[in-house]
Amino acid sequence: MGKLDGSVALVIGSAKGQGRSHALTLAREGAEIVLVDNCVVDVEGQPYPGASKEQLDETTAMVQALGRRCVSMVGDVRLAEDMERAAQYALSEFGAIDHLICNAGILLRFGKVHELSPDQWRTVIDTNLTGVFMACRAVLPHMVARRRGTITITASTAGRSGFPNLADYNASKWGVIGLMKSLASEYGSFGIRVNCVAPSNVNSGKRPSMTNNEAIFGLFCPDIAEPTRDQAVERMRLMHPLGVEGVDPEDVSKAILYLVSDDARYISGEVLHVAAGLMASNSA
Ligand SMILES: NC(=O)c1ccc[n+]([C@@H]2O[C@H](COP(=O)([O-])OP(=O)(O)OC[C@H]3O[C@@H](n4cnc5c(N)ncnc54)[C@H](O)[C@@H]3O)[C@@H](O)[C@H]2O)c1
């Protein structure tokens, strides 16, 4: 028997990376899955590839191979109509949405505030913060009517401290924590629990990703002209008390599984850090 038998999870930003891992983890525990991703490979200003439709189809097949029902939809988290369509699609396919996982997020060019373009600022806030609002807004009427549901939002350790050269991302991740707190306060009486996970660097092996690209190596090694991956990884290790460069996607998935399961039935309004000790020295 799985912890999520008979439930339905809508996972936004799930073609690849952590979203794929979350879908597989929840499916292994019995959830039926609805995947949503915008499937844009070349994102303006993003120093690593976005997801493709093929990757979304691959994730769908991987969930189905676990014996679970899984459907997918191409949709943009920034658009109210796409999120409404996603909620309706999930309801028409499965009749319910028990868990909403808001995972879609982007990290674009690094720079001090005066170096960030207004367009980049808007895109990051639109995707990472307003996108969460759009997804919650689309799903909440259904959860309220059923008087049950969980919402789990992927924040970041960049939503717990200030880091130089990524104010747009920083602000978006602090923002989702504030949004989560409001949601948990407003909808607790409807039996809806809302929490965040806050990962530190997430490993992707050799695959180019948010933490594996030349731009981020430069962010970690501003004193080195052309830093290598090894040099950046060394800095990443030093940053974490547990001495690792980052956590694996599955570590974040397990935290999400805990938060959406009945094991966490009285946990709402919280941020669960998956950060290899990085938060140990934080007072917030
Ligand atoms: N990678 C890290 O080190 C790290 C650390 C902390 C937090 N996070 C957060 O974790 C989440 C997942 O990141 P990841 O590392 O798996 O990155 P990723 O790029 O592998 O996954 C993000 C997914 O979101 C999708 N997406 C992006 N914009 C979208 C949009 N407008 N509409 C719908 N889908 C969209 C992408 O196509 C992709 O599939 C993000 O919210 C990110 O900010 C990542």
The ligand as a MOL file (V3000), in Angstrom:
LIG
                    3D

  0  0  0     0  0            999 V3000
M  V30 BEGIN CTAB
M  V30 COUNTS 44 48 0 0 0
M  V30 BEGIN ATOM
M  V30 1 N 18.4160 23.4600 -9.5260 0
M  V30 2 C 18.6630 24.0220 -8.3680 0
M  V30 3 O 19.7820 24.0660 -7.8890 0
M  V30 4 C 17.5350 24.6310 -7.5770 0
M  V30 5 C 17.7600 25.0260 -6.2530 0
M  V30 6 C 16.7060 25.5590 -5.5200 0
M  V30 7 C 15.4630 25.6950 -6.0880 0
M  V30 8 N 15.2770 25.3200 -7.3730 0 CHG=1
M  V30 9 C 13.9250 25.4450 -7.9320 0
M  V30 10 O 13.4610 24.1440 -8.2080 0
M  V30 11 C 12.5050 24.1860 -9.2680 0
M  V30 12 C 12.8630 23.1600 -10.3200 0
M  V30 13 O 14.1170 23.4890 -10.8720 0
M  V30 14 P 15.0450 22.4540 -11.6470 0
M  V30 15 O 16.3800 22.6000 -11.0930 0
M  V30 16 O 14.4280 21.1080 -11.6810 0 CHG=-1
M  V30 17 O 15.0480 23.1520 -13.0860 0
M  V30 18 P 14.5930 22.5960 -14.5110 0
M  V30 19 O 14.8880 23.6680 -15.4900 0
M  V30 20 O 15.1810 21.2520 -14.7480 0
M  V30 21 O 13.0350 22.3970 -14.3180 0
M  V30 22 C 12.1120 23.4490 -14.3430 0
M  V30 23 C 10.9330 22.9900 -15.1960 0
M  V30 24 O 9.9830 24.0700 -15.2270 0
M  V30 25 C 9.5780 24.2490 -16.5720 0
M  V30 26 N 9.1380 25.6250 -16.7800 0
M  V30 27 C 9.9180 26.7350 -16.8300 0
M  V30 28 N 9.1660 27.8100 -17.1130 0
M  V30 29 C 7.8820 27.3690 -17.2190 0
M  V30 30 C 6.6520 28.0030 -17.5200 0
M  V30 31 N 6.5820 29.3180 -17.7820 0
M  V30 32 N 5.5250 27.2490 -17.5360 0
M  V30 33 C 5.5920 25.9170 -17.2990 0
M  V30 34 N 6.7320 25.2600 -17.0400 0
M  V30 35 C 7.8610 25.9800 -17.0000 0
M  V30 36 C 10.8070 23.9150 -17.3970 0
M  V30 37 O 10.4960 23.6250 -18.7420 0
M  V30 38 C 11.3790 22.7260 -16.6460 0
M  V30 39 O 10.8510 21.5040 -17.0770 0
M  V30 40 C 12.4870 25.6190 -9.7460 0
M  V30 41 O 11.4050 26.3060 -9.1400 0
M  V30 42 C 13.8040 26.1740 -9.2400 0
M  V30 43 O 13.7680 27.5650 -9.0860 0
M  V30 44 C 16.2710 24.7880 -8.1330 0
M  V30 END ATOM
M  V30 BEGIN BOND
M  V30 1 1 1 2
M  V30 2 2 2 3
M  V30 3 1 2 4
M  V30 4 1 4 5
M  V30 5 2 4 44
M  V30 6 2 5 6
M  V30 7 1 6 7
M  V30 8 2 7 8
M  V30 9 1 8 9
M  V30 10 1 8 44
M  V30 11 1 9 10
M  V30 12 1 9 42
M  V30 13 1 10 11
M  V30 14 1 11 12
M  V30 15 1 11 40
M  V30 16 1 12 13
M  V30 17 1 13 14
M  V30 18 2 14 15
M  V30 19 1 14 16
M  V30 20 1 14 17
M  V30 21 1 17 18
M  V30 22 2 18 19
M  V30 23 1 18 20
M  V30 24 1 18 21
M  V30 25 1 21 22
M  V30 26 1 22 23
M  V30 27 1 23 24
M  V30 28 1 23 38
M  V30 29 1 24 25
M  V30 30 1 25 26
M  V30 31 1 25 36
M  V30 32 1 26 27
M  V30 33 1 26 35
M  V30 34 2 27 28
M  V30 35 1 28 29
M  V30 36 1 29 30
M  V30 37 2 29 35
M  V30 38 1 30 31
M  V30 39 2 30 32
M  V30 40 1 32 33
M  V30 41 2 33 34
M  V30 42 1 34 35
M  V30 43 1 36 37
M  V30 44 1 36 38
M  V30 45 1 38 39
M  V30 46 1 40 41
M  V30 47 1 40 42
M  V30 48 1 42 43
M  V30 END BOND
M  V30 END CTAB
M  END
